[in-house]
Amino acid sequence: MPAAILVVEDEPAIQTLIAANLRRHGHIVTAAMDAETALRQINETLPDLILLDWMLPGMSGLDFARRLRTDSRTRSIPIIMLTARGEERDKVMGLESGADDFVTKPFSPRELLARIQAVLRRGRPQASESPVEAGKLRLNPASHRVSADESPVSLGPTEFRLLHFLMTHPDRVHTRDQLLDQVWGDHVFVEERTVDVHIRRLRAALEPSGLDHYVQTVRGSGYRFSIEAN
C-alpha cells in the first residue's frame, strides 16, 4: 500500500532520483535538504517512513535520528539510513542511533524499494495488502472485503481501517488516542468519543455472526482485539 515517505537528502540529484522512483511506485513523497527543514515538516505531518542521509549540513543524520527517537511523537517512525559509509562499525553506529535499516550508496532503486517494503511490513503490518485472518474472521485489504465465518460483513471505510489495525495488532490494548493516531491519522483533530462510536458500529456489523466479542473493551484503558473470551 502507498506510504508517506520523507526523503532527507542534501544532494539534489540523488533526492530527485529517489523521489521520482518512489512516486512511480505509488508512494507519497516529501523532501528536505537538512534536518531542520525535515523537523518542521514532521511537526506538521508525521510520515510513515524516513529515508535519512547520514551526512547532512548542520545536524547530522545520526544526531537527527537520535533526536527523533527521544520524542514520544516520533519515536516509532521507521528510519532507513542512507550513506556511503560501508564499514561494519559505521552500520553499527547507524543502527544504534535508532535507524531500522542501513542502505549503502550507491544502491539500486529496486534494492531501496525492497528495504522500504520490508521495514514498513515490520512497523506497519496494516500497510500490507496481504489478507489477515483471526479465528473465523478474514479481512482482505486489496479487495476491501471482510467475511465472518465465510459470510460477508458490510463495513464503512473507517470501521474497515479500524478493524484492519486491530486485527494486525492483536491482544494489545490501544487507548483512544492511539487509535485516533493510527486509524484517523496524526494531526486529524477528532474527539476521543468518536472512537467509541465507530467501535459500536464495528461490533454491530460483527454481531450477526456472533464475532462481536472479538472487539473488547478494557475498562479504563481502551480497546483490544482478541479471539479469546474477554
N, C-alpha and C positions, 0 to 999 in steps of 0.2 A: 504494500500500500504506500501511497505517497507520504513523504515525511518532510517537515520543515527543517531545513539544514542551513546552519550559519557557517560560512566559509571565512575563516580569519587567516588571510594570506597577503603579505605585503608585496609580492611580485605580481604585477598586473597581468602578465601573460598567463601565468600559472593559475591565478584566480579566475580569469575569464575561461580558460580551458576547463577547469573543474566545474564551474557553474554551468557552462553550456552542456557538459556531459550529464550532469545531474538533472538539469531541466529536461533534457531529451528523454530521460527515463521517468519523467513524471513528478520529480521532487520539486518542492517549493524552496527556492534558494534566495538567501540574502547574503551580503558580503561586507567585510570590513577589512581595512588595511592595517589596523592596530588594535590592541586590547581595549584601549579607552573607547573607541568607536563601537567595538563589539559589545562592551558592557552597557552602553547606552541603548543599543538595540535589544539586548537581553532584558533590560529593565522595562522595555515597552512590551515585548512579547517573548515568551520562552520558546526556543527552538526544540525540536525533537532530538537533534544531534548537532555537535560542533566539530568541524574539521579545523584543527588548530595548528598553525605553523609554529615550530619551535623558536626560530629566530625572527622576532618582531621588533620594530622600532619602539623605544620606550620600554614598557613592561614586556618581558619575555613570555613566550608561550608557556613555559614551565611555571612561572610565577602566576600567570593568569589562571592556569588550571588549578593551582593550589588555592587561589582566591575563590574560585567557583565552588570548590569542594568544602570550603569553610562556611558557606552561606546555605542555610536550610532550603531556600527557594531554588537554588541552582545545583544543589549537591548531587542530585540524581541524573542530571543531563549527561548522556553519553558523550565522551570526548575521544576523538581519534587524532593522535598527534602526527603531524607531517614534518619530516625532517630529512636532511641529507646525512645526518649522523647515523652510521650503521653499526657502531661498536656495541657490544653487549652491555657494557656499563651505561652507555647512553640510553639504551632501551629501558634498562632498569630504572634510571633516573626519571624517564618519561612516565613509566607506569607508576612509580612511587609518588609522582606529583599529582596523580589522580586520573591519568589517561586510561581509557578502557582498551585501547589498541594503539599500535605504533606502525606507521607505514613509511618506509624509507624511499626517498627520492633517488632516482627517477622511478616512477611507478606507472603501471598501465591503468587506463580508465577502468578496464574490466576488473583488475585486482581491487581497486578502490571501491567500486560498487559492491563487490563481494564482501569486502570488510564491513562496509556500511550496513548491508543487509544482515550480516551475522551479529553485529553489535546491536542493531535495532531489535532483532529477534530476542536477544538476551534481555534487553532492558524494557522492551515493549512487546510482550507476546501478543497483545491485542492488535499490533500493527501488521501481523501476519495475515495472509488470506487463507491460511490452512483451516479446515473445519475443526471445530472444538466439540468434544463430547464429554459429558459428565452424567453418569447414571443413565437415565432414559431421555436426556436432553441433548440435542445436537444443534449446533449453530454453524452456518456456512457464511463467512463474511463475503465471499466472492459473489454468491447468488442472493445474499441478503435474505436468507431463509432460516427459519427456526422450526424444528419439529420436536414434539414431546411425545414419547412412546410411539414414534412414527406418524403422528398426526400433526398437520401444520399448525403453527401458532402465529397469529397476526400481531405484530408489534409496530408501534410508531418508531421513527428514527432515533429518538432519544432513548426509548426503552431498549431498542436494539443495541445501541452503543453501551448502555448501562449493563445489560446482560453480558455483552461480549467482554467488557472489562472484568466483571465479577467472575465469569467462567474462566478467564485466563489468569486470575489471581485467587484461586480457591482457598478456602479455610483460613483466610486472613480477614481481620476486622478492619474496615475502612470507615473513617469518620466522614461526616457530610462534607467537610472542607476538602478532604482528599478526593472524594467522588466528584465534587464540583470541578476541581483542577483537572482530573483525569478524563472525565466524560464531557463536561461542558467546555473546558479549556481555561488556561491561565488568562487572567485579565478579563474574563467574562463575568460581569457582576450580576449574580443571580442569588436570590435569597436561599439560605440553607434549607428552609422548609420545602423548597422546590424539589429537593431530592426525595423527601418523603412522599410527595405527590406521585412522582414517577415510579418510586418503589411500589406504591399501591397499585398503579396501573400495570406494572410488570407482574405482580402477584396475581392480579385479576385475570391477566391473559394466560397465566400458567394454571390457574385454579381448575378449569375443566379437566385437565389431565391429572390433577392431583399432585402436581410437582411444585406448587407454590411454596411448599416448605423448604425448597432449596434456597430461597432468598430469606435469610434470617435476620432478625433484629437482635442486636446485642445491646441490652439496656444500658444507657449511659455512655455508650461508646460509638455505635454506628451500625453498619450492616456487614453481613458476611454471606458468601455463597458456599454452601456445603451440601453434599448429598446425604450426609449423616443427619440423624434426627437432632433437633436443637436441644 
